[in-house]
């Protein structure tokens, strides 16, 4: 089966500072890949390159067969993105926000209403749909942005810290949701919570100083107790402490 998400030698510098260096990988349908690294390791920069938010200095990414640089609109039509610490649209209600996002993606009328009902139920956002985003807690805002990522039912999801700001019950629900939709999508998610990757990912990649330093199953990287912490510390600490985006 062809990869739904493919990165090829992605490289990005900011001045003389190399934030991401020759990052390459493929993700197929039915896979949830955890993208793990210390603060500043290059996780968010890589995800922004995958979505076309940033342009690479070298390399490219393909989303469902569309080149994110040369076929940006086609690639984004097949992509759902939850950015890190998502903010914006404070004066819209959650429903208005989803309506706007849906219309931008070509959803109208009954199809749009059906899509909003679906993602609101999946993310348990229904009770907050008619509240303005500025009045919502961080956890509720995170659910609204999670909902917009899934609104057009894309085959590829790029989730940057998807459970950030959620309470323990909300985290558990989000993890269950990711597992429940994984069979029909390719999903990459970043997280600082190693236990989260252990629970929901079938593959993990460690990044340090902008380079992939490990790409394997959680089972192969875990210790005897099934924990990733020792491998994470060993593989990422050995690459120094340079600050990266």
N, C-alpha and C positions, 0 to 999 in steps of 0.2 A: 504494500500500500504506500502511495506517495506521501511524503511529509506534508503536513498542513502548514507547518511553521519551520522555516529554514533560515539560519544565519550563516553567512559566508564571509569569514575574515573581517568581521566588523571592527573598525578602528576609528577612534575619535580622540583628538587632542584639543586642548584649550590652551592656545599659545604653545609654549614648550612642554606643557604638561600632558602626558599621554594618559587619558582616563580609561580607555578601553583599547585593548591590543589584540587583534587577530582572533576575535571570538567567533567560533563556529560550532554549530550543533543543528540537529533536526529533531522535530517532535511530530509524531503521527497521531491520528485519531485514537482516542481512548487512553491517552497518557496525561498524567498530571505530574509536571516537573517542578520541583522546588529549586529556586535560584537563591542560594545562600551565600552570605559573605559578611565580613565586618562592616561597620559604618564606613562609608567612603570607599568601598571596594570596587565600585563600578556597576552595581546592580541597576540603579535607577537610570543611569546614562545608557546602559545597554537596552533597557526597556523602551526608553525614548527613541533610540535608534530603530528598534523593531517596529515602532508605531509610525515612524516618519516624522515625529515631533522634532527630532534632530537629524541632520544630514551627516552621514559618515564621511570621514576623510578617505577611507578606503573600504571596500567590501559592500555588501548589500544584504537585504533580508527579503524573503519571499513569503507571502501570506496566501495560502490556498492557490499557489501558482502565480500570484501577481507580485511583481517587483515593487517594493515599497518606495523606491526612488523614481523609477520610470513609469510605474502604473499605480500612482499613489491612491487615486480614488477607488480603483478596483480592489486594491489591497485593503483599504480601510473599510470598504463595504463588507468584507468578510472577517472583520476584526472587532472585538470588544475590548476596551481598555479602561481599567480602573487605575488612575494615577495615584501616586503616593500623596497622602494628606490633601485629598481633593477638596477644592473650595470653589466658590463662584456662584452666581445667580442668586444672591441672598434675598432678593425681593420677590422671586417667584415661589409659588407653592411647589411642593414636590410633584404634584400632578402636572402643573404647568411646565416644570423643568423636563419631565419625561415626555410631554407632548412636543416640546421644542426639539428635544433630541430625536424623537421618532420622526418628526417632519423633516429634519435634516437628513435622515436616512431613508426617506421616501415612503414612510408609513403615513397613511391618512385614514380618516373616517373610521369605519368599523374595524379595520385591520389594526389601526393604532390603538383604539380603545381595548381591543382584545389583548394586544401586546402589553399594554399598561396593566391590565388586570392580571395577566399571567405573571409578570415580573414582580408586581406588588405582592402577590400571594407567595411567590417563591422566596422573596426576601423579607417577608412579614412587614412590609412597608405600608400596608393598606390603611392602618389607623392614623398615619401621619400624612396621607396624600394631600390633604387640603390645608396643611400648615405651611407657612412661609419657611424657606430653608434657613433663614437667619435665626429663626426661633427654635430650631431643632438642636438637640444635643449632638455631640460629635458622632456618637454611635448611630443615630438616626440619619445624619447626613451621609455617613459612610454607606448605609444601606441604600439611600437614594442614588448614590453614584454607582454602587454595585448593580442596582437595577438598570441604570442607563447602559451599562456595559453589555447586559444580556438582552436588551430590549428588542433588537432585530435578529435575535437568535443566531449569532455568528458562529462559524465553525472553530474560530480561534479566540481564546481569551488570554489577555495579558493583564495580570492582576498584581499590582505593586502594593504589598502590605494589605491584603484584603480584609483582615480582621482587626486592623488598627482602630482603636477607639471603642471596640465592642466589649460588652461585659461578658463574663464566662458563658452565660446561656446563649448570648448572641454569637459568640465565637463558635460554640458547638453547632448552632444552627447553620452558620456559614460554611463550616467544614462539611457538614452533612449535605448541604446544597451542592458544594463543589463535587463531592463524590457522586451525587445522584445524577449530575449532568455530564460526568467525565466520559462516559462510554461513547458519546456522540461528538466530542470536541477534542481539540488539542489545547491544553491549558499549561501556561507557565505562570508561576506565582513566586514572588519574593516574600520572605518572612524572616524576622529575627527570632522566631520561636521554633527552636529545633524540634520540639515535641510535635508541633503542627506538621512539619515535614514528615516526621516519622509516621504520623497518623494517616495522612491523606495522599502522600506522594508515592508514586511507583518508581520514581527516579529523582536523583538530586544532583545538582551541579554546585560546586563550591567555586567562588570567584574571589581572587585576592589581587590587589594592585592592578586591576583591569584585565587579568588573565584567568581563564578557566584552569583550575588546578586539580579538579576531580569531577568525574561524570560517571555515575554508577547507580546501582540500586541502593536504597536505604539498608537493605539486608547486608550487602557486601561491605558497606562503609561503617556499619554499626559495631559496637562492642558486644560482648556476650549478653549484656542486658538489653540489647536492641536500641542502644542510644548512640546518637551521632556526635555527641559533644567532644569526645576524645579525638575523633578523626577531624572534626572541624577545627579544633584548636591546633592540632599538629600541622594540618595542611595549609591553614591560612596564616598562622603566626609565623611560619617559616618564610613568608614572603614580605616581611617587614611591615611597617606602620605608616607608610606614606598615605596622606589624605587624598582621596579621589572622590569624584562626583558620583 
